[in-house]
């Protein structure tokens, strides 16, 4: 994937933490930001799944599909944790 250059601003305390952890982990700041964003996006995706299963659990017509999807979701989490 082709990298994209962008300009942004951050609060100084966030920048200070970014510098601190990049030095501590011995990785470039942009790589640390990329990893943090990917982890955050994974978190959002899990939250979306959770919300959809909660909504489906209350609908008797969707319940069998939600249960089937839950098995797939659990497998996805297990695969992600072992990766």
N, CA, C and O atoms as CSV, one atom per row, in Angstrom:
chain,resi,resn,atom,element,x,y,z
A,1,UNK,N,N,0.850,-1.170,0.000
A,1,UNK,CA,C,0.000,0.000,0.000
A,1,UNK,C,C,0.900,1.239,0.000
A,1,UNK,O,O,1.884,1.317,0.735
A,2,UNK,N,N,0.537,2.181,-0.831
A,2,UNK,CA,C,1.325,3.404,-0.952
A,2,UNK,C,C,1.104,4.304,0.262
A,2,UNK,O,O,-0.037,4.600,0.619
A,3,UNK,N,N,2.199,4.741,0.900
A,3,UNK,CA,C,2.052,5.653,2.040
A,3,UNK,C,C,1.519,7.010,1.589
A,3,UNK,O,O,1.741,7.437,0.456
A,4,UNK,N,N,0.824,7.663,2.483
A,4,UNK,CA,C,0.267,8.994,2.242
A,4,UNK,C,C,0.868,9.941,3.276
A,4,UNK,O,O,0.922,9.620,4.463
A,5,UNK,N,N,1.304,11.072,2.834
A,5,UNK,CA,C,1.846,12.080,3.732
A,5,UNK,C,C,0.728,13.046,4.103
A,5,UNK,O,O,-0.035,13.489,3.245
A,6,UNK,N,N,0.642,13.364,5.384
A,6,UNK,CA,C,-0.376,14.306,5.838
A,6,UNK,C,C,0.204,15.186,6.932
A,6,UNK,O,O,1.215,14.846,7.547
A,7,UNK,N,N,-0.432,16.298,7.165
A,7,UNK,CA,C,-0.024,17.223,8.217
A,7,UNK,C,C,-1.161,17.312,9.217
A,7,UNK,O,O,-2.329,17.418,8.844
A,8,UNK,N,N,-0.803,17.269,10.493
A,8,UNK,CA,C,-1.814,17.328,11.539
A,8,UNK,C,C,-1.229,18.013,12.764
A,8,UNK,O,O,-0.025,18.260,12.834
A,9,UNK,N,N,-2.076,18.312,13.710
A,9,UNK,CA,C,-1.620,18.850,14.987
A,9,UNK,C,C,-2.056,17.913,16.098
A,9,UNK,O,O,-3.079,17.236,15.997
A,10,UNK,N,N,-1.263,17.885,17.157
A,10,UNK,CA,C,-1.561,17.078,18.334
A,10,UNK,C,C,-1.361,17.938,19.578
A,10,UNK,O,O,-0.533,18.849,19.579
A,11,UNK,N,N,-2.107,17.654,20.621
A,11,UNK,CA,C,-1.817,18.339,21.888
A,11,UNK,C,C,-0.376,18.004,22.318
A,11,UNK,O,O,0.109,16.898,22.076
A,12,UNK,N,N,0.279,18.944,22.939
A,12,UNK,CA,C,1.690,18.753,23.299
A,12,UNK,C,C,1.897,17.541,24.205
A,12,UNK,O,O,2.917,16.862,24.095
A,13,UNK,N,N,0.950,17.258,25.097
A,13,UNK,CA,C,1.134,16.098,25.982
A,13,UNK,C,C,1.052,14.778,25.208
A,13,UNK,O,O,1.710,13.803,25.568
A,14,UNK,N,N,0.252,14.753,24.157
A,14,UNK,CA,C,0.182,13.547,23.315
A,14,UNK,C,C,1.485,13.402,22.535
A,14,UNK,O,O,2.018,12.299,22.416
A,15,UNK,N,N,1.991,14.493,22.011
A,15,UNK,CA,C,3.256,14.459,21.278
A,15,UNK,C,C,4.386,13.992,22.200
A,15,UNK,O,O,5.224,13.184,21.799
A,16,UNK,N,N,4.406,14.496,23.423
A,16,UNK,CA,C,5.443,14.101,24.382
A,16,UNK,C,C,5.373,12.602,24.665
A,16,UNK,O,O,6.404,11.933,24.739
A,17,UNK,N,N,4.168,12.081,24.822
A,17,UNK,CA,C,4.024,10.633,25.056
A,17,UNK,C,C,4.471,9.840,23.829
A,17,UNK,O,O,5.115,8.799,23.957
A,18,UNK,N,N,4.127,10.337,22.646
A,18,UNK,CA,C,4.538,9.684,21.414
A,18,UNK,C,C,6.063,9.615,21.330
A,18,UNK,O,O,6.622,8.560,21.028
A,19,UNK,N,N,6.724,10.718,21.593
A,19,UNK,CA,C,8.193,10.728,21.569
A,19,UNK,C,C,8.775,9.784,22.612
A,19,UNK,O,O,9.713,9.037,22.330
A,20,UNK,N,N,8.219,9.820,23.804
A,20,UNK,CA,C,8.711,8.986,24.909
A,20,UNK,C,C,8.615,7.502,24.554
A,20,UNK,O,O,9.585,6.761,24.718
A,21,UNK,N,N,7.454,7.067,24.070
A,21,UNK,CA,C,7.276,5.649,23.764
A,21,UNK,C,C,8.006,5.228,22.500
A,21,UNK,O,O,8.451,4.085,22.404
A,22,UNK,N,N,8.139,6.112,21.542
A,22,UNK,CA,C,8.911,5.781,20.341
A,22,UNK,C,C,10.372,5.533,20.719
A,22,UNK,O,O,10.992,4.592,20.223
A,23,UNK,N,N,10.912,6.368,21.586
A,23,UNK,CA,C,12.287,6.161,22.056
A,23,UNK,C,C,12.402,4.876,22.875
A,23,UNK,O,O,13.324,4.084,22.681
A,24,UNK,N,N,11.469,4.685,23.778
A,24,UNK,CA,C,11.504,3.505,24.648
A,24,UNK,C,C,11.394,2.211,23.837
A,24,UNK,O,O,12.087,1.233,24.118
A,25,UNK,N,N,10.515,2.214,22.828
A,25,UNK,CA,C,10.303,1.022,22.009
A,25,UNK,C,C,11.263,0.937,20.822
A,25,UNK,O,O,11.306,-0.066,20.109
A,26,UNK,N,N,12.029,2.006,20.629
A,26,UNK,CA,C,13.009,2.078,19.544
A,26,UNK,C,C,12.356,1.863,18.174
A,26,UNK,O,O,12.842,1.092,17.347
A,27,UNK,N,N,11.245,2.565,17.963
A,27,UNK,CA,C,10.570,2.541,16.667
A,27,UNK,C,C,10.249,3.973,16.261
A,27,UNK,O,O,10.101,4.837,17.125
A,28,UNK,N,N,10.138,4.239,14.970
A,28,UNK,CA,C,9.799,5.594,14.529
A,28,UNK,C,C,8.403,5.998,15.013
A,28,UNK,O,O,7.520,5.160,15.193
A,29,UNK,N,N,8.235,7.285,15.214
A,29,UNK,CA,C,6.949,7.797,15.697
A,29,UNK,C,C,5.804,7.456,14.744
A,29,UNK,O,O,4.704,7.126,15.187
A,30,UNK,N,N,6.060,7.535,13.438
A,30,UNK,CA,C,4.981,7.233,12.496
A,30,UNK,C,C,4.554,5.764,12.586
A,30,UNK,O,O,3.378,5.451,12.400
A,31,UNK,N,N,5.490,4.875,12.866
A,31,UNK,CA,C,5.133,3.454,13.015
A,31,UNK,C,C,4.316,3.238,14.295
A,31,UNK,O,O,3.357,2.466,14.302
A,32,UNK,N,N,4.698,3.916,15.360
A,32,UNK,CA,C,3.944,3.828,16.608
A,32,UNK,C,C,2.525,4.358,16.419
A,32,UNK,O,O,1.569,3.768,16.921
A,33,UNK,N,N,2.386,5.474,15.691
A,33,UNK,CA,C,1.064,6.030,15.421
A,33,UNK,C,C,0.234,5.054,14.583
A,33,UNK,O,O,-0.956,4.870,14.836
A,34,UNK,N,N,0.863,4.434,13.591
A,34,UNK,CA,C,0.149,3.468,12.756
A,34,UNK,C,C,-0.349,2.292,13.588
A,34,UNK,O,O,-1.499,1.873,13.454
A,35,UNK,N,N,0.525,1.756,14.453
A,35,UNK,CA,C,0.119,0.628,15.304
A,35,UNK,C,C,-1.015,1.031,16.248
A,35,UNK,O,O,-1.957,0.268,16.459
A,36,UNK,N,N,-0.916,2.227,16.808
A,36,UNK,CA,C,-1.960,2.703,17.727
A,36,UNK,C,C,-3.293,2.844,17.001
A,36,UNK,O,O,-4.334,2.447,17.526
A,37,UNK,N,N,-3.263,3.404,15.802
A,37,UNK,CA,C,-4.500,3.565,15.027
A,37,UNK,C,C,-5.092,2.218,14.641
A,37,UNK,O,O,-6.304,2.025,14.730
A,38,UNK,N,N,-4.247,1.285,14.213
A,38,UNK,CA,C,-4.751,-0.047,13.855
A,38,UNK,C,C,-5.404,-0.733,15.060
A,38,UNK,O,O,-6.463,-1.348,14.937
A,39,UNK,N,N,-4.763,-0.620,16.218
A,39,UNK,CA,C,-5.350,-1.200,17.434
A,39,UNK,C,C,-6.679,-0.540,17.770
A,39,UNK,O,O,-7.626,-1.217,18.170
A,40,UNK,N,N,-6.754,0.773,17.610
A,40,UNK,CA,C,-7.993,1.494,17.891
A,40,UNK,C,C,-9.093,1.076,16.919
A,40,UNK,O,O,-10.238,0.883,17.327
A,41,UNK,N,N,-8.755,0.934,15.633
A,41,UNK,CA,C,-9.742,0.503,14.637
A,41,UNK,C,C,-10.229,-0.916,14.939
A,41,UNK,O,O,-11.410,-1.214,14.761
A,42,UNK,N,N,-9.325,-1.796,15.396
A,42,UNK,CA,C,-9.736,-3.145,15.803
A,42,UNK,C,C,-10.718,-3.075,16.965
A,42,UNK,O,O,-11.707,-3.807,17.002
A,43,UNK,N,N,-10.434,-2.192,17.907
A,43,UNK,CA,C,-11.320,-1.995,19.057
A,43,UNK,C,C,-12.707,-1.528,18.600
A,43,UNK,O,O,-13.726,-2.020,19.086
A,44,UNK,N,N,-12.736,-0.582,17.667
A,44,UNK,CA,C,-14.021,-0.096,17.149
A,44,UNK,C,C,-14.794,-1.197,16.433
A,44,UNK,O,O,-16.012,-1.300,16.578
A,45,UNK,N,N,-14.093,-2.013,15.669
A,45,UNK,CA,C,-14.745,-3.105,14.953
A,45,UNK,C,C,-15.370,-4.098,15.948
A,45,UNK,O,O,-16.490,-4.566,15.741
A,46,UNK,N,N,-14.645,-4.413,17.019
A,46,UNK,CA,C,-15.178,-5.318,18.037
A,46,UNK,C,C,-16.408,-4.702,18.710
A,46,UNK,O,O,-17.383,-5.400,18.991
A,47,UNK,N,N,-16.356,-3.406,18.963
A,47,UNK,CA,C,-17.498,-2.731,19.587
A,47,UNK,C,C,-18.712,-2.762,18.661
A,47,UNK,O,O,-19.842,-2.925,19.123
A,48,UNK,N,N,-18.483,-2.604,17.355
A,48,UNK,CA,C,-19.589,-2.675,16.396
A,48,UNK,C,C,-20.208,-4.068,16.392
A,48,UNK,O,O,-21.432,-4.204,16.365
A,49,UNK,N,N,-19.373,-5.100,16.418
A,49,UNK,CA,C,-19.881,-6.469,16.476
A,49,UNK,C,C,-20.717,-6.682,17.740
A,49,UNK,O,O,-21.815,-7.236,17.693
A,50,UNK,N,N,-20.172,-6.230,18.859
A,50,UNK,CA,C,-20.871,-6.406,20.132
A,50,UNK,C,C,-22.241,-5.741,20.094
A,50,UNK,O,O,-23.239,-6.336,20.503
A,51,UNK,N,N,-22.286,-4.519,19.606
A,51,UNK,CA,C,-23.554,-3.796,19.522
A,51,UNK,C,C,-24.538,-4.522,18.607
A,51,UNK,O,O,-25.717,-4.649,18.939
A,52,UNK,N,N,-24.063,-4.992,17.472
A,52,UNK,CA,C,-24.975,-5.673,16.541
A,52,UNK,C,C,-25.509,-6.967,17.152
A,52,UNK,O,O,-26.674,-7.307,16.947
A,53,UNK,N,N,-24.674,-7.694,17.900
A,53,UNK,CA,C,-25.150,-8.922,18.537
A,53,UNK,C,C,-26.150,-8.617,19.651
A,53,UNK,O,O,-27.114,-9.357,19.845
A,54,UNK,N,N,-25.921,-7.537,20.374
A,54,UNK,CA,C,-26.877,-7.158,21.429
A,54,UNK,C,C,-28.232,-6.805,20.823
A,54,UNK,O,O,-29.277,-7.189,21.349
A,55,UNK,N,N,-28.205,-6.069,19.712
A,55,UNK,CA,C,-29.463,-5.714,19.044
A,55,UNK,C,C,-30.153,-6.963,18.509
A,55,UNK,O,O,-31.367,-7.113,18.649
A,56,UNK,N,N,-29.388,-7.854,17.902
A,56,UNK,CA,C,-29.958,-9.068,17.313
A,56,UNK,C,C,-30.477,-10.018,18.386
A,56,UNK,O,O,-31.429,-10.760,18.142
A,57,UNK,N,N,-29.872,-10.007,19.563
A,57,UNK,CA,C,-30.287,-10.920,20.625
A,57,UNK,C,C,-31.722,-10.655,21.066
A,57,UNK,O,O,-32.414,-11.567,21.518
A,58,UNK,N,N,-32.167,-9.410,20.935
A,58,UNK,CA,C,-33.526,-9.065,21.337
A,58,UNK,C,C,-34.559,-9.345,20.265
A,58,UNK,O,O,-35.756,-9.221,20.521
A,59,UNK,N,N,-34.130,-9.719,19.075
A,59,UNK,CA,C,-35.031,-9.985,17.949
A,59,UNK,C,C,-35.060,-11.494,17.699
A,59,UNK,O,O,-34.077,-12.076,17.239
A,60,UNK,N,N,-36.195,-12.116,18.006
A,60,UNK,CA,C,-36.304,-13.574,17.893
A,60,UNK,C,C,-36.073,-14.092,16.475
A,60,UNK,O,O,-35.609,-15.217,16.293
A,61,UNK,N,N,-36.393,-13.279,15.473
A,61,UNK,CA,C,-36.171,-13.743,14.097
A,61,UNK,C,C,-34.692,-13.690,13.721
A,61,UNK,O,O,-34.245,-14.431,12.846
A,62,UNK,N,N,-33.934,-12.816,14.383
A,62,UNK,CA,C,-32.506,-12.698,14.094
A,62,UNK,C,C,-31.632,-13.520,15.030
A,62,UNK,O,O,-30.443,-13.703,14.770
A,63,UNK,N,N,-32.209,-14.010,16.105
A,63,UNK,CA,C,-31.424,-14.702,17.121
A,63,UNK,C,C,-30.606,-15.867,16.562
A,63,UNK,O,O,-29.422,-15.966,16.886
A,64,UNK,N,N,-31.176,-16.755,15.739
A,64,UNK,CA,C,-30.347,-17.852,15.204
A,64,UNK,C,C,-29.169,-17.352,14.365
A,64,UNK,O,O,-28.079,-17.921,14.429
A,65,UNK,N,N,-29.381,-16.299,13.586
A,65,UNK,CA,C,-28.280,-15.749,12.788
A,65,UNK,C,C,-27.233,-15.104,13.690
A,65,UNK,O,O,-26.035,-15.209,13.426
A,66,UNK,N,N,-27.677,-14.442,14.747
A,66,UNK,CA,C,-26.741,-13.804,15.672
A,66,UNK,C,C,-25.890,-14.847,16.369
A,66,UNK,O,O,-24.688,-14.649,16.549
A,67,UNK,N,N,-26.499,-15.955,16.764
A,67,UNK,CA,C,-25.749,-17.015,17.432
A,67,UNK,C,C,-24.720,-17.617,16.480
A,67,UNK,O,O,-23.595,-17.917,16.882
A,68,UNK,N,N,-25.104,-17.789,15.231
A,68,UNK,CA,C,-24.165,-18.304,14.239
A,68,UNK,C,C,-23.022,-17.313,14.030
A,68,UNK,O,O,-21.859,-17.706,13.948
A,69,UNK,N,N,-23.357,-16.041,13.945
A,69,UNK,CA,C,-22.350,-14.998,13.778
A,69,UNK,C,C,-21.443,-14.880,14.982
A,69,UNK,O,O,-20.266,-14.549,14.835
A,70,UNK,N,N,-21.960,-15.142,16.165
A,70,UNK,CA,C,-21.168,-15.078,17.381
A,70,UNK,C,C,-20.047,-16.104,17.346
A,70,UNK,O,O,-18.923,-15.818,17.760
A,71,UNK,N,N,-20.348,-17.292,16.857
A,71,UNK,CA,C,-19.309,-18.316,16.739
A,71,UNK,C,C,-18.187,-17.830,15.830
A,71,UNK,O,O,-17.010,-18.021,16.133
A,72,UNK,N,N,-18.552,-17.205,14.722
A,72,UNK,CA,C,-17.555,-16.675,13.788
A,72,UNK,C,C,-16.760,-15.549,14.446
A,72,UNK,O,O,-15.546,-15.458,14.267
A,73,UNK,N,N,-17.438,-14.696,15.204
A,73,UNK,CA,C,-16.777,-13.587,15.893
A,73,UNK,C,C,-15.780,-14.109,16.922
A,73,UNK,O,O,-14.662,-13.604,17.014
A,74,UNK,N,N,-16.174,-15.107,17.689
A,74,UNK,CA,C,-15.275,-15.683,18.692
A,74,UNK,C,C,-14.035,-16.266,18.014
A,74,UNK,O,O,-12.920,-16.091,18.504
A,75,UNK,N,N,-14.226,-16.954,16.898
A,75,UNK,CA,C,-13.103,-17.504,16.165
A,75,UNK,C,C,-12.183,-16.371,15.683
A,75,UNK,O,O,-10.960,-16.491,15.746
A,76,UNK,N,N,-12.785,-15.269,15.201
A,76,UNK,CA,C,-11.998,-14.139,14.722
A,76,UNK,C,C,-11.162,-13.553,15.865
A,76,UNK,O,O,-9.997,-13.212,15.663
A,77,UNK,N,N,-11.736,-13.437,17.039
A,77,UNK,CA,C,-11.000,-12.912,18.191
A,77,UNK,C,C,-9.860,-13.860,18.565
A,77,UNK,O,O,-8.737,-13.422,18.814
A,78,UNK,N,N,-10.155,-15.155,18.602
A,78,UNK,CA,C,-9.117,-16.126,18.941
A,78,UNK,C,C,-7.985,-16.090,17.931
A,78,UNK,O,O,-6.816,-16.141,18.311
A,79,UNK,N,N,-8.316,-16.004,16.647
A,79,UNK,CA,C,-7.279,-15.927,15.605
A,79,UNK,C,C,-6.450,-14.661,15.762
A,79,UNK,O,O,-5.232,-14.684,15.582
A,80,UNK,N,N,-7.110,-13.555,16.098
A,80,UNK,CA,C,-6.402,-12.276,16.275
A,80,UNK,C,C,-5.463,-12.345,17.475
A,80,UNK,O,O,-4.351,-11.818,17.428
A,81,UNK,N,N,-5.909,-12.994,18.549
A,81,UNK,CA,C,-5.082,-13.063,19.768
A,81,UNK,C,C,-3.864,-13.963,19.581
A,81,UNK,O,O,-2.833,-13.745,20.216
A,82,UNK,N,N,-3.973,-14.965,18.719
A,82,UNK,CA,C,-2.843,-15.862,18.496
A,82,UNK,C,C,-1.895,-15.348,17.414
A,82,UNK,O,O,-0.808,-15.895,17.228
A,83,UNK,N,N,-2.303,-14.306,16.708
A,83,UNK,CA,C,-1.455,-13.758,15.622
A,83,UNK,C,C,-0.342,-12.905,16.176
A,83,UNK,O,O,0.461,-12.368,15.414
